Amino acid sequence: MILDSGRNNGVNWERYWRDVTSDAGTPSPPWHFGSGAEMAPYLPVMLDHLAPELPLVDLGCGDGLLTDHLARHYPVVVGVDVSPAAIAAARGRARPGLSFDVLDATDVEAAARLRATVGEANVHLRGVLHAMDPADWPAALTTLATLTGRRGRVFDIEITPAFSDAVEEMLGKFAAPPPGMAAVARSGLRPTELDSPSLRALYEDTGWTVVAAEELTGRSTMRLPDGSYFEYPFTYLVAGRR
């Protein structure tokens, strides 16, 4: 599913998070499932590649649910998101070593200010690039390079085109998506197809060295009418600056 330009902009994300955080009737995000450990089945790999000697920036942290879990493994964690409504909710989780702030992933100057505050950092981002207009990817990669410097690494998790196939198969069987997925669709947000080779090339073509990559499938807690759970394909990579 390729986006029309501008569909995944900050306005739509703010609208979505404002509904989620202010309306009890809005389903929780479909990427929130189970415990923090269940939300990050890749965490053991991440811990192998992103050592805690550097701060960790959780880029696109949303309301901070997963960021809170990551902060149990890294002593200094900063969660950032384009949506002020999401950050307002996330700040309720703040504690020593864990903070939150508004930051647009395409705002390189804002990234430089954060870098000046925390120093070189590792960066975790889950589903951020596929939730952006592809025209914004170059600026986002520049932001990542600004945050990591020479010592930091990026751990990037994105859904693959197989996700679109899984959604189409589900709709063919049940006609309607789970409520959480439907709420995202109503907000005007759509994922962009980004397969593993394309994700790798995006990094390598902009001065990164990919040190690890793999495709996996995870089980969400979105239950389907037949009692099964929606499974989501995703890919991850670990990269550092050359």
Secondary structure as the mmCIF struct_conf table of DSSP 4:
data_model
#
loop_
_struct_conf.conf_type_id
_struct_conf.id
_struct_conf.beg_label_comp_id
_struct_conf.beg_label_asym_id
_struct_conf.beg_label_seq_id
_struct_conf.end_label_comp_id
_struct_conf.end_label_asym_id
_struct_conf.end_label_seq_id
HELX_LH_PP_P HELX_LH_PP_P1 ILE A 2 ASP A 4
TURN_TY1_P TURN_TY1_P1 SER A 5 ASN A 8
HELX_RH_AL_P HELX_RH_AL_P1 GLY A 10 SER A 22
TURN_TY1_P TURN_TY1_P2 ALA A 24 GLY A 25
BEND BEND1 THR A 26 THR A 26
HELX_LH_PP_P HELX_LH_PP_P2 PRO A 27 PRO A 29
TURN_TY1_P TURN_TY1_P3 PRO A 30 TRP A 31
BEND BEND2 GLY A 34 SER A 35
HELX_RH_AL_P HELX_RH_AL_P2 GLY A 36 MET A 39
TURN_TY1_P TURN_TY1_P4 PRO A 41 TYR A 42
HELX_RH_AL_P HELX_RH_AL_P3 LEU A 43 HIS A 49
BEND BEND3 LEU A 50 LEU A 50
TURN_TY1_P TURN_TY1_P5 PRO A 52 GLU A 53
BEND BEND4 LEU A 54 LEU A 54
STRN STRN1 LEU A 56 LEU A 59
TURN_TY1_P TURN_TY1_P6 GLY A 60 GLY A 60
TURN_TY1_P TURN_TY1_P7 GLY A 62 ASP A 63
BEND BEND5 GLY A 64 GLY A 64
HELX_RH_AL_P HELX_RH_AL_P4 LEU A 65 LEU A 70
TURN_TY1_P TURN_TY1_P8 ALA A 71 HIS A 73
BEND BEND6 TYR A 74 VAL A 76
STRN STRN2 VAL A 77 ASP A 81
BEND BEND7 VAL A 82 VAL A 82
HELX_RH_AL_P HELX_RH_AL_P5 PRO A 84 ALA A 90
HELX_RH_3T_P HELX_RH_3T_P1 ARG A 91 ARG A 93
STRN STRN3 ARG A 95 ARG A 95
TURN_TY1_P TURN_TY1_P9 PRO A 96 GLY A 97
STRN STRN4 LEU A 98 VAL A 102
TURN_TY1_P TURN_TY1_P10 ALA A 105 THR A 106
HELX_RH_AL_P HELX_RH_AL_P6 VAL A 108 VAL A 118
BEND BEND8 GLU A 120 GLU A 120
STRN STRN5 ASN A 122 ARG A 126
BEND BEND9 GLY A 127 GLY A 127
HELX_RH_3T_P HELX_RH_3T_P2 LEU A 129 ALA A 131
BEND BEND10 MET A 132 MET A 132
HELX_RH_3T_P HELX_RH_3T_P3 PRO A 134 ASP A 136
HELX_RH_AL_P HELX_RH_AL_P7 TRP A 137 THR A 148
TURN_TY1_P TURN_TY1_P11 GLY A 149 ARG A 151
STRN STRN6 ARG A 153 ILE A 159
HELX_RH_AL_P HELX_RH_AL_P8 PRO A 161 PHE A 174
BEND BEND11 ALA A 175 ALA A 176
HELX_RH_AL_P HELX_RH_AL_P9 PRO A 179 ARG A 186
TURN_TY1_P TURN_TY1_P12 SER A 187 GLY A 188
HELX_LH_PP_P HELX_LH_PP_P3 PRO A 191 GLU A 193
HELX_RH_AL_P HELX_RH_AL_P10 SER A 196 GLU A 204
TURN_TY1_P TURN_TY1_P13 ASP A 205 GLY A 207
STRN STRN7 TRP A 208 ARG A 223
TURN_TY1_P TURN_TY1_P14 PRO A 225 ASP A 226
BEND BEND12 GLY A 227 GLY A 227
STRN STRN8 TYR A 229 ARG A 241
#
